[in-house]
């Protein structure tokens, strides 16, 4: 019964971490700072800032959007995964054969 309680506590901590990360953000920008994107660690786009200069070149704007959003979302996913793994490991009982 103790192991079940530990698993339930671990699951609760994972859910709390997911909720917390919904309010934590990653911001990425192009090297020339003409565009930036802010995404939550759970992968939701929060904000995009575009310099007026980019509005004149649709193709460059689209390229920058794709590049910057993908970079921000990849970083957010990496941090999300690391946090969830850490939280899950900390609450898991020592079960032989489990990768934790």
N, C-alpha and C positions, 0 to 999 in steps of 0.2 A: 504494500500500500504506500510505503514511503516513496518508492520510485515513481508511482503514478502522480503523487503530489509534486515531486520535483519536475516531472514532465509538464504538468499543468502550470506550474510557476514559470517554467522556461517559456512556454507558449504565451503566457501573459506578458512576460518581459519583451518578447519579440513583437507582440502587437503594440505595446507601449512605444518601442523603438520606432516602429513603422509610423505611428501617429506623430511622434516627435519629429521625425525626418521630413514629414510633409510640410513642416514649417521651417526647415533648414534649406538654405539655397546655395547654389553654385553659380558664379558669374564668369562667363568667358567672353573675350573680345577678340576682334581681328587684330593683327599685329599693328595696323595703322589706326586702330581705335575708331574706325568709321561705323562699326556695328558691334553691339554687345547683346548677349542673351543671358537671362537669369532664369534658372530652372530649379525646382525643388528636388531634393534628394530622392523623392519617390517618382521623379520623371515627368512632372508637370511643368509646362512652360509658364512662367510667371510674368516675364517682361522682355520686350525686345526694344532696343534703342537704336535708331538709325540716324546717322548724320545726313543732313540735307544733300550733301555732295553725292551720296550714293543714289539718291532718287533720280538722278539724271542718267544712270546706267543700269537698266533693268537686269541685264545679264549678270553683271558684277554683283548686284544686290542679291539676286537669287543664289549665286555661288557662295557669297558670304553667309547668307542665312543658313544654307545647308551645312556648310563647313562649321560654323560657329555653334549651331544647335546640336549637331552630332557630337562635337567635342564636349559641349556642356553636358549633354545627356549621357555620354560615355563616362565622364568623370563622376557624375551623380550616381550612375549605376554601380561603379566601382566602390564608391564610398558607402552606398546603401548595402551592397553585398558584404563588405567588410564589417560593417556595424552589426548586421543581422547575424553573421557568422560568430562574431565575438559574443553577442548577447546569448545566442543559442548555446554556444560552448560553455559559457559560465553557469548556465542553469541545468546542464545535462548531467544526469548521474553517470557514473563510470560503468558502462556496459561493455563487457568483453566483445571484441569484434567490430565495434562501432568506430567510424573514422574520427570521432571527436576526441 
